[in-house]
Amino acid sequence: MECQHFEQRLSPEGFLVFASAPWFGARDDHYGMPRWPACVEAAACRLRGEDEEFRRAEGDWMTRIGPAPAAVTADLEVTRELLL
């Protein structure tokens, strides 16, 4: 699979940019777009471990990426407010 080729050769951050690049500008769930607040709420819920469906669906992917940085998870309310 071509995607695995890049995942093995890029840094985790670089791979995330590579994997998400096709969606930039083509969706309504980016910063400043109508669905952004709902996306921020969903992300905060996932970081708190409250989204079991997401964990089941994306668990392997999230394990490979690794945990969120401590600066993001130290105070999720502050992170949520900053993103909004």
C-alpha positions as a Python dict, from the first residue, in 0.01 Angstrom:
ca = {
    (1, 'M'): (0, 0, 0),
    (2, 'E'): (144, 336, -102),
    (3, 'C'): (33, 512, 217),
    (4, 'Q'): (234, 270, 433),
    (5, 'H'): (542, 352, 226),
    (6, 'F'): (517, 718, 326),
    (7, 'E'): (421, 641, 685),
    (8, 'Q'): (745, 447, 724),
    (9, 'R'): (963, 716, 567),
    (10, 'L'): (818, 1038, 710),
    (11, 'S'): (821, 1169, 1065),
    (12, 'P'): (486, 1128, 1244),
    (13, 'E'): (416, 1499, 1194),
    (14, 'G'): (515, 1488, 829),
    (15, 'F'): (297, 1187, 767),
    (16, 'L'): (-5, 1357, 925),
    (17, 'V'): (39, 1652, 691),
    (18, 'F'): (82, 1415, 396),
    (19, 'A'): (-229, 1215, 489),
    (20, 'S'): (-450, 1519, 542),
    (21, 'A'): (-327, 1737, 254),
    (22, 'P'): (-587, 1619, -3),
    (23, 'W'): (-863, 1752, 222),
    (24, 'F'): (-726, 2105, 275),
    (25, 'G'): (-977, 2357, 142),
    (26, 'A'): (-1221, 2093, 23),
    (27, 'R'): (-1427, 2052, 338),
    (28, 'D'): (-1630, 2265, 575),
    (29, 'D'): (-1472, 2138, 897),
    (30, 'H'): (-1153, 2346, 907),
    (31, 'Y'): (-1078, 2647, 1128),
    (32, 'G'): (-1323, 2926, 1060),
    (33, 'M'): (-1562, 2703, 869),
    (34, 'P'): (-1920, 2627, 981),
    (35, 'R'): (-1850, 2286, 1136),
    (36, 'W'): (-1528, 2386, 1315),
    (37, 'P'): (-1684, 2422, 1665),
    (38, 'A'): (-1834, 2071, 1641),
    (39, 'C'): (-1495, 1934, 1533),
    (40, 'V'): (-1325, 2097, 1832),
    (41, 'E'): (-1584, 1949, 2069),
    (42, 'A'): (-1538, 1604, 1913),
    (43, 'A'): (-1160, 1629, 1945),
    (44, 'A'): (-1183, 1730, 2311),
    (45, 'C'): (-1416, 1437, 2375),
    (46, 'R'): (-1169, 1199, 2209),
    (47, 'L'): (-876, 1339, 2407),
    (48, 'R'): (-1073, 1280, 2728),
    (49, 'G'): (-1127, 918, 2616),
    (50, 'E'): (-1504, 958, 2595),
    (51, 'D'): (-1552, 847, 2233),
    (52, 'E'): (-1552, 465, 2234),
    (53, 'E'): (-1678, 444, 1875),
    (54, 'F'): (-1381, 651, 1755),
    (55, 'R'): (-1142, 437, 1961),
    (56, 'R'): (-1280, 118, 1802),
    (57, 'A'): (-1271, 262, 1450),
    (58, 'E'): (-936, 443, 1469),
    (59, 'G'): (-757, 266, 1754),
    (60, 'D'): (-482, 110, 1541),
    (61, 'W'): (-418, 439, 1363),
    (62, 'M'): (-405, 632, 1691),
    (63, 'T'): (-169, 374, 1846),
    (64, 'R'): (74, 418, 1556),
    (65, 'I'): (60, 799, 1581),
    (66, 'G'): (106, 795, 1957),
    (67, 'P'): (-44, 1005, 2234),
    (68, 'A'): (-127, 1372, 2201),
    (69, 'P'): (146, 1608, 2328),
    (70, 'A'): (129, 1694, 2698),
    (71, 'A'): (94, 2065, 2609),
    (72, 'V'): (-237, 1979, 2439),
    (73, 'T'): (-376, 1743, 2704),
    (74, 'A'): (-261, 1922, 3021),
    (75, 'D'): (-570, 2142, 3027),
    (76, 'L'): (-826, 2036, 2768),
    (77, 'E'): (-1059, 2326, 2844),
    (78, 'V'): (-783, 2576, 2761),
    (79, 'T'): (-697, 2380, 2446),
    (80, 'R'): (-1064, 2378, 2342),
    (81, 'E'): (-1098, 2753, 2399),
    (82, 'L'): (-777, 2827, 2206),
    (83, 'L'): (-895, 2620, 1910),
    (84, 'L'): (-1230, 2793, 1903),
}
